């Protein structure tokens, strides 16, 4: 088996059981889970290790995600540094209401940044002498309809490698090469007419739980990253430019949208800011031949429901179980069921993300839509049944 970083020259030709494209959380976690059951893999990534460990992404983990990370030996730093939350606030019409997950469904969520999960996974894989190649180029897959699919890539030194595999896993996102290699038979997509402007600010969070705020100017979210760093978001136009949003304008908009008698939003230096488009995307199937897709390579949800990272984790947990049964034990039934079983859960999360998005984001001039949103928010915050449905979906305890 090869070693990380090209410490030892490797032959051009290789053989492994699972070729994994993408060293994000889904690809790295899949490699880790497979290794725990004796299945060999290679992970290839076109970005550098530093990029993977620094890219700011999602940070809210469902209870099942937290449990899985603990069970596979990845929970120590998460438990020490993660922030457990027992609910969220919904704010609308000058009111703020708490949705208590512990009371409603006996579950919590944990704030622990995706960047930290990636760091933990890379450290764990390298400690096990795993075969990971960063900064690769010319990656391609072929022969996916045969029983010996091939993964090719050029390493950081320019050497071309060819890896014969039993299975290839596409964990390289929406724009990755594996989604292109396995064209979908059907696609469902919705592009939303707004985006999220997100900031990381060096200021103590002004809230003990996340605040989802509905406001006539647009949605706002107060999240957290650490006890010293706040993560906040604003709804902006879909074609907006970050250059239009100097720091003072961002804080002024956040102050208006979170305004509440007796409560103050603390401001601080903005470390990072960016604009993210909002979309829903589902493709089928999530498999072609011996190429299996997971995470953003197969589906994308708007971030309102905090489902993206958690869906990817559920995908690879299911896929790892299926591949172990097939490659180690000779039972292909779970692998054959992977695509359909995964899509059922994907659609549950897609619906919840859409529901949260359409309930909280406003459209200028749409008074009818605004009235419907306020009616839904009042129902959700006054009906235990409605609040329980939100809590089940948000924490991930709902069956799918």
Secondary structure, 3 states (H helix, E strand, C coil): CCCHHHCCCCCCEEECCEEEECCCHHHHHHHHHHHHCCCCEEEECCCCHHHHHHCCCCCEECHHHHHHHHHCCCCHHHHHHCEEECEEEEEECCEEEEEEHHHHHCCCEEECCHHHHHHHHHHHHHHCCCEEECCCEEEEEECCCCCCCEEEEECCCCCEEEEECCEEEECCCCCCHHHHHCCCCEEEEEEEEEEEEEEEEECCCCCCCEEEECCCCCCEEEEEEECCEEEEEEEEECCCCHHHCCHHHHHHHHHHHHCECCECCCCCEEEEEEEEEEEEEEEECCEECCEEECHHHCEECCHHHCCHHHHHHHHHHHHHHHHHHHHCCCCCHHHHHHHHHHHHHHHHHHHHHHHHHHHHCCCCCCHHHHHHHHHHHHHHHHCHHHHHHHHHHHHCCCCC
